[in-house]
Amino acid sequence: MENLVIVGSGPAGYTAAIYAARASLKPILLTGNLPGGLLTQTNTVENFPGFPDGILGFDLMENMSEQAKKFGTDIRFGVVKNAELGLKNDQGGVFHKLTLSDGAVLETRAVIIAAGSRPRELGVPGETELKAHGVSYCATCDGAFWRDVPICVVGGGDSAMEEAIFLTRFASEVHLVHRRDEFRASSVMANRVLENKKIIVHWNSVVNEIRGVAEKKVRGVQLKDTKDGHMSDVVCSAVFMAIGHVPSTEIFEGKLNLEHGYVLLAGESSTATSVEGIFAAGDCVDHVYQQAITAAASGCQAALDVQHWLVAQ
């Protein structure tokens, strides 16, 4: 029987592992399909404290992984395919059973779910090929790399408004593409966008293709009018998707309290979930900030909560 299994290897998972390992809990960390999480697909990270010159996203996660290993974390490449939560042992105690994609089974007293989330993708030609070459899902992460060039933002909610406004600090102009004739965003945010002279709104439009695959850099987008099907081209050097995130929590549906896929916590000051011995941290909990530093902070909290919970058992 393990003390703790951590599901996920982003900033939340690795930070939880560091704290848990230093507390001699001998945690097992399952990396998931993408060891290091989404940050490994980001070029230079300039807003993580301690790196005044920035650091490659891959290198930052490798450093976290090595630090977790240093203190005794057992890091395994593994994907959870089934989770049986809240089981009872012969003494009436709680334990959990995780079945991995290779058939291995782990039984553990506690679990920290740090499975993260993934940006919702458009699924259009050029998107996959140009990721990290001008296609981005985080303006805060990558906006500063695109100075004095035209940029495209896709979306119509508050997050799209915020990203478009934020990107005007760097871009020569921001093209905001929305599939309807009015925004879903709050009126305050929508008005700020409409009043900003650097933002050009393309109503009733969807991205049909992202241009630049051959050159390995974004050189524009092809737009399709949702009313008459007319095609048009917009020249830009980067495309930022702001159409939401999808929490990677599918295997916990029906087993934990979720809201739109995000794990609901038991209280504001706790990372405990609706099932005893199950804790959650990072982007699979947080639908607001979605930053590496906030994920790491919640990973720390989850590890401390697990320590206290195990002691009390």
KEDO-785879 format. One record per residue (C-alpha): residue number from 0; x, y, z. Coordinates in Angstrom, 3 decimals, always signed. Each point is the difference from the previous one (the first is absolute). Example, Ala and Ser with C-alpha at 12.3 -4.5 7.8 and 13.67 -1.06 7.14 Angstrom:
2
   bakol         xx         yy         zz
       0    +12.300     -4.500     +7.800
       1     +1.370     +3.440     -0.660
end
This chain:
313
   bakol         xx         yy         zz
       0     +0.000     +0.000     +0.000
       1     +1.455     +3.353     -1.079
       2     -0.311     +3.174     +2.033
       3     -0.567     +2.330     -2.940
       4     -0.367     -0.122     -3.758
       5     +0.146     +3.268     -1.935
       6     -1.784     -0.010     -3.347
       7     +1.630     +2.528     -2.321
       8     +3.435     +1.483     -0.568
       9     -0.488     +3.717     -0.562
      10     +0.992     +2.701     +2.495
      11     -2.721     -1.118     +2.432
      12     +0.969     -3.666     -0.116
      13     +3.739     +0.521     +0.289
      14     -0.339     +2.567     +2.799
      15     -2.277     -2.353     +1.919
      16     +2.570     -2.744     -0.527
      17     +2.852     +2.145     +1.318
      18     -1.881     +0.854     +3.195
      19     -1.328     -3.518     +0.523
      20     +3.380     -1.611     -0.615
      21     +1.711     +2.369     +2.437
      22     -2.597     -1.085     +2.560
      23     +1.095     -3.635     -0.551
      24     -3.330     -1.049     -1.511
      25     +1.808     -1.800     -2.864
      26     -2.464     +1.209     -2.635
      27     -0.479     -1.585     -3.394
      28     -0.554     +2.511     -2.800
      29     -1.703     -1.097     -3.219
      30     +1.054     +2.234     -2.872
      31     -2.968     -0.497     -2.313
      32     +0.326     +0.167     -3.785
      33     +1.982     +3.251     +0.047
      34     +2.756     -0.055     +2.644
      35     +0.444     +3.521     +1.310
      36     -3.415     +1.117     -1.196
      37     -0.902     +2.839     -2.343
      38     +2.913     +2.156     +1.128
      39     +2.380     -2.250     -1.912
      40     -1.617     +1.317     -3.191
      41     +0.722     +3.625     +0.890
      42     +3.216     +1.566     -1.204
      43     +1.383     +2.518     +2.508
      44     -1.716     +0.463     +3.366
      45     +0.700     +3.492     +1.283
      46     -2.543     +0.329     +2.821
      47     +1.033     -2.858     +2.311
      48     +1.832     +1.475     +3.029
      49     +3.695     -0.691     +0.288
      50     +0.924     +0.191     -3.672
      51     +0.651     +3.664     -0.877
      52     +1.224     -0.937     -3.486
      53     -2.825     -2.460     -0.579
      54     +0.228     -3.762     -0.389
      55     -1.212     -2.453     -2.621
      56     -3.253     -1.640     +1.064
      57     +1.502     -3.453     -0.584
      58     +3.041     +0.848     +2.116
      59     -2.124     +1.367     +2.837
      60     -1.988     -3.222     +0.179
      61     +3.141     -2.115     -0.241
      62     +1.400     +1.924     +2.969
      63     -3.171     -0.665     +1.988
      64     +0.158     -3.681     -0.925
      65     +3.632     -0.300     +1.120
      66     -0.784     +1.782     +3.251
      67     -2.884     -2.372     +0.706
      68     +2.252     -3.001     -0.741
      69     +2.732     +1.395     +2.241
      70     -2.276     -0.221     +3.023
      71     -1.219     -3.493     -0.800
      72     -3.007     +0.274     -2.298
      73     -0.622     -3.131     -2.064
      74     -0.807     +1.489     -3.418
      75     -1.666     -2.394     -2.412
      76     -1.239     +0.448     -3.529
      77     -3.588     -1.049     +0.371
      78     -3.561     +0.909     -0.917
      79     -2.915     -0.764     +2.304
      80     -2.742     -1.839     -1.892
      81     -2.297     -0.797     +2.918
      82     -0.384     +1.293     +3.535
      83     -1.847     -1.711     +2.851
      84     -0.247     +2.580     +2.756
      85     -1.060     -0.169     +3.631
      86     +0.372     -3.755     +0.462
      87     +0.010     -1.469     +3.519
      88     +2.599     -2.378     +1.384
      89     -0.582     -2.665     +2.660
      90     +0.663     +2.512     +2.765
      91     -2.506     +2.504     -1.407
      92     +2.653     +2.329     -1.372
      93     -0.193     +1.682     -3.370
      94     +2.165     -0.871     -2.975
      95     -0.085     +0.484     -3.762
      96     +0.840     -2.205     -2.956
      97     +1.450     +1.399     -3.228
      98     +0.313     -2.164     -3.110
      99     +2.556     +1.171     -2.550
     100     +0.001     -0.358     -3.756
     101     +2.559     -2.826     +0.189
     102     -2.218     -1.970     +2.379
     103     +1.979     +0.801     +3.138
     104     -2.069     +0.679     +3.108
     105     +0.950     +2.398     +2.786
     106     -1.712     +0.003     +3.392
     107     +0.540     +3.139     +2.018
     108     -1.238     +1.759     +3.102
     109     -0.076     +3.433     -1.646
     110     -0.077     +1.459     -3.506
     111     +0.802     +3.481     -1.256
     112     -1.659     +0.664     -3.345
     113     +2.186     +2.459     -1.895
     114     -1.028     -1.079     -3.479
     115     -0.156     +3.548     -1.339
     116     -2.080     +1.196     -2.901
     117     +0.542     +0.416     -3.689
     118     -0.957     +2.972     -2.143
     119     -3.031     -0.490     -2.159
     120     +1.230     -0.172     -3.583
     121     -1.626     +1.227     -3.181
     122     +0.947     -3.093     -1.975
     123     +0.797     +1.891     -3.189
     124     +2.815     -0.605     -2.516
     125     +3.289     +1.522     +1.128
     126     -0.838     +0.091     +3.707
     127     +1.896     -3.104     +1.061
     128     +2.933     +0.599     -2.333
     129     +0.524     +3.579     +1.224
     130     -0.266     -0.511     +3.747
     131     +2.924     +1.832     +1.627
     132     +0.665     +1.604     -3.399
     133     -2.574     +2.746     +0.350
     134     -3.027     -1.967     +1.191
     135     -0.433     +0.489     +3.729
     136     -2.605     -0.631     +2.677
     137     +1.340     +2.432     +2.608
     138     +0.409     +3.718     -0.612
     139     +1.592     +0.529     +3.413
     140     +2.623     -2.615     -0.844
     141     +0.834     +0.953     -3.566
     142     -1.371     +3.448     -0.789
     143     +3.237     +1.869     +0.598
     144     +1.727     -1.974     -2.771
     145     -2.169     +1.648     -2.647
     146     +0.841     +3.690     +0.062
     147     -0.952     +2.455     -2.726
     148     -1.669     -2.634     -2.189
     149     -3.690     -0.765     -0.658
     150     -1.520     -2.690     +2.210
     151     -3.231     -1.980     -0.210
     152     -2.128     -1.030     +3.013
     153     -2.831     -2.531     -0.308
     154     -2.927     +0.085     +2.428
     155     -2.888     +2.045     +1.321
     156     -0.052     -0.447     +3.765
     157     +1.604     +1.969     +2.816
     158     +3.290     -1.886     -0.358
     159     +0.185     +0.941     -3.695
     160     -0.685     +3.647     +0.860
     161     +2.697     -0.029     +2.666
     162     +2.522     -1.597     -2.317
     163     -0.755     +2.382     -2.858
     164     +0.401     +3.028     +2.277
     165     +3.165     -1.432     +1.546
     166     +1.527     -0.654     -3.415
     167     -0.474     +3.624     -1.095
     168     +2.982     +0.753     +2.244
     169     +2.220     -1.798     -2.486
     170     -1.712     -0.397     -3.373
     171     -0.269     +2.588     -2.720
     172     -3.670     -1.013     -0.252
     173     -2.209     -2.781     +1.334
     174     -2.562     -1.773     -2.184
     175     -2.752     -1.500     +2.175
     176     -1.937     -2.772     -1.737
     177     -3.456     -0.923     +1.311
     178     -2.535     -2.355     -1.529
     179     -3.054     +2.049     +0.991
     180     -1.174     +3.596     -0.381
     181     +0.310     +0.782     +3.716
     182     +2.424     -1.018     +2.729
     183     -0.767     -2.460     +2.774
     184     +2.214     +2.094     +2.267
     185     -1.254     +2.395     +2.643
     186     -1.056     +3.390     -1.321
     187     +2.838     +1.696     +1.877
     188     +2.649     -2.167     -1.658
     189     -1.692     +0.147     -3.398
     190     -0.130     +3.808     +0.112
     191     +3.674     +0.213     +0.864
     192     +0.811     -2.048     -3.080
     193     -2.297     +1.989     -2.279
     194     +1.473     +3.276     +1.229
     195     +3.603     -1.115     -0.536
     196     +1.283     +1.387     -3.292
     197     +2.627     -2.722     -0.337
     198     -2.617     -2.786     -0.065
     199     -1.775     -0.920     -3.228
     200     -3.035     -2.241     +0.488
     201     -0.965     -2.533     -2.657
     202     -3.658     -0.822     +0.694
     203     -1.757     -3.160     -1.191
     204     +3.328     -1.535     -0.902
     205     +1.861     -3.210     +0.716
     206     +3.581     -0.994     -0.733
     207     -0.019     -2.419     -2.916
     208     +3.769     -0.455     -0.233
     209     +3.201     +1.319     +1.544
     210     +2.531     +0.875     -2.709
     211     +3.742     -0.555     +0.178
     212     +0.521     -3.738     +0.434
     213     +2.642     -0.163     -2.748
     214     +1.954     +2.877     +1.567
     215     -0.458     -1.395     +3.536
     216     -1.302     +3.353     +1.184
     217     -3.420     +1.603     +0.005
     218     -0.495     +2.432     -2.851
     219     -3.763     +0.417     +0.136
     220     -3.428     -1.560     +0.368
     221     -2.755     -0.761     -2.453
     222     -3.392     +1.053     +1.376
     223     -3.393     -1.327     -0.999
     224     -3.149     +2.106     +0.380
     225     -2.561     -2.050     +1.967
     226     -2.905     +1.616     -1.860
     227     +0.939     -0.057     -3.667
     228     +3.079     -2.248     -0.032
     229     +2.225     +2.724     -1.476
     230     +3.724     -0.611     +0.487
     231     +2.486     +2.718     +0.883
     232     +3.627     +0.168     +1.102
     233     +1.492     +1.860     +2.956
     234     +3.749     +0.480     +0.245
     235     +1.374     -0.676     +3.491
     236     +3.095     -1.448     +1.641
     237     -1.646     -1.838     +2.896
     238     -3.354     -1.537     +0.855
     239     -1.187     -0.205     +3.608
     240     -2.846     -2.382     +0.806
     241     -2.311     +1.185     +2.771
     242     -2.859     -2.447     -0.247
     243     +0.374     -1.640     +3.394
     244     +1.694     -3.009     +1.574
     245     -0.984     -3.621     +0.453
     246     +0.950     -1.525     +3.391
     247     +1.661     -3.401     -0.306
     248     -2.333     -1.618     +2.501
     249     -2.086     -2.347     -2.153
     250     +0.899     -3.099     +2.029
     251     -1.396     +1.611     +3.149
     252     -3.429     +0.774     -1.425
     253     -2.683     -1.466     +2.266
     254     +2.572     -0.681     +2.716
     255     +0.740     +3.537     +1.201
     256     -1.980     +3.211     +0.077
     257     +0.863     +1.798     -3.233
     258     -1.308     +3.171     -1.583
     259     +0.565     +0.359     -3.740
     260     +2.774     -2.542     +0.486
     261     +1.816     +1.953     +2.718
     262     +0.438     -1.763     +3.341
     263     -1.998     +1.661     +2.769
     264     +1.830     +0.389     +3.287
     265     -1.538     -0.496     +3.429
     266     +0.882     +3.475     +1.237
     267     +1.827     +3.205     -0.858
     268     +2.927     -0.785     +2.296
     269     +0.328     -3.666     -0.904
     270     +0.952     -2.043     -3.040
     271     -2.137     -2.927     +1.178
     272     -2.708     -1.217     -2.356
     273     -3.380     -1.659     +0.492
     274     +1.690     -3.373     +0.630
     275     +2.050     -0.587     +3.136
     276     +3.705     -0.335     -0.751
     277     -0.262     +1.576     -3.452
     278     +1.543     +3.435     -0.479
     279     +0.322     +2.157     -3.119
     280     +2.217     +2.832     -1.186
     281     +0.990     +2.002     -3.044
     282     -1.841     +0.752     -3.204
     283     -2.502     -2.845     +0.411
     284     -1.344     +2.015     +2.941
     285     +0.698     +3.558     -1.106
     286     -1.993     +1.362     -2.923
     287     +0.993     +3.617     +0.694
     288     +3.761     +0.521     +0.205
     289     +1.498     -2.971     -1.893
     290     +3.588     +1.011     +0.756
     291     +3.030     -2.108     +0.873
     292     +0.627     +1.874     +3.238
     293     -3.589     -0.356     +1.264
     294     +0.038     -3.696     -0.906
     295     +3.253     -0.489     +1.899
     296     -1.445     +1.808     +3.025
     297     -3.052     -2.243     +0.081
     298     +2.229     -3.071     -0.367
     299     +1.814     +1.089     +3.152
     300     -3.323     +0.433     +1.802
     301     -1.199     -3.433     -1.086
     302     +3.158     -1.700     +1.287
     303     -0.329     +1.737     +3.357
     304     -3.679     -0.942     +0.187
     305     +0.876     -3.627     -0.729
     306     +2.631     -0.005     +2.751
     307     -2.508     +1.276     +2.552
     308     -2.661     -2.434     -1.156
     309     +2.290     -3.032     +0.181
     310     +1.137     +0.923     +3.506
     311     -3.621     +0.215     +1.140
     312     -0.879     -3.478     -1.274
end
